[in-house]
Amino acid sequence: MDNQEVKQVSKWDYDVKKFKSIDEVLDFAIGREIDAQSFYMKLSSIVKDDKLVRSLIDLAAEELEHETKLQAVRLGKAEIGTVEIGNLDIVDYAKDVVPTPQMNYIDLLVIGMKKEETSRKLYTDLAAIVEQETLKNLFRKLAMEEADHKLRFELEYDLMTF
């Protein structure tokens, strides 16, 4: 990839009318996790810092774990937690970062926080729109999962910058 930036583009349309079952919601969420894996792997192929490459590969592996967990939920072998997640609100004040080969670890944390917050908002919005209670609850749980991921990035960002 000779372009100096990697853009995240998702092919996943989230027209709430298309969700007729929990399996369709899980397919959607799994697709978003696959998109995230791809994003981090593409970014790892252009950054110059070897430590950042390792971090990006680790993030892609975490997204694979999320995908695997959602697959297990679909098979009835796991559940998504319902614990409320805290929030440092750092993402609300962090400037947007464009992924480039020269980016640093702090930039990566900001990108991660913003990605997870976008997903959290998406699932929260979808929970507010759907009428079926089981889908509403699943979207709420997915939103909490994304909030948990974002909090991890926020805590690390806080430790590294303050």
Secondary structure as the mmCIF struct_conf table of DSSP 4:
data_model
#
loop_
_struct_conf.conf_type_id
_struct_conf.id
_struct_conf.beg_label_comp_id
_struct_conf.beg_label_asym_id
_struct_conf.beg_label_seq_id
_struct_conf.end_label_comp_id
_struct_conf.end_label_asym_id
_struct_conf.end_label_seq_id
BEND BEND1 ASN A 3 GLN A 4
HELX_RH_3T_P HELX_RH_3T_P1 VAL A 16 LYS A 18
BEND BEND2 SER A 21 SER A 21
HELX_RH_AL_P HELX_RH_AL_P1 ILE A 22 SER A 44
TURN_TY1_P TURN_TY1_P1 SER A 45 ILE A 46
HELX_RH_AL_P HELX_RH_AL_P2 ASP A 50 ARG A 74
TURN_TY1_P TURN_TY1_P2 LEU A 75 GLY A 76
BEND BEND3 LYS A 77 LYS A 77
HELX_RH_3T_P HELX_RH_3T_P2 ILE A 90 ASP A 92
TURN_TY1_P TURN_TY1_P3 TYR A 93 TYR A 93
BEND BEND4 ALA A 94 ALA A 94
HELX_LH_PP_P HELX_LH_PP_P1 LYS A 95 ASP A 96
TURN_TY1_P TURN_TY1_P4 PRO A 101 GLN A 102
HELX_RH_AL_P HELX_RH_AL_P3 TYR A 105 ILE A 129
HELX_RH_AL_P HELX_RH_AL_P4 GLU A 133 THR A 161
#
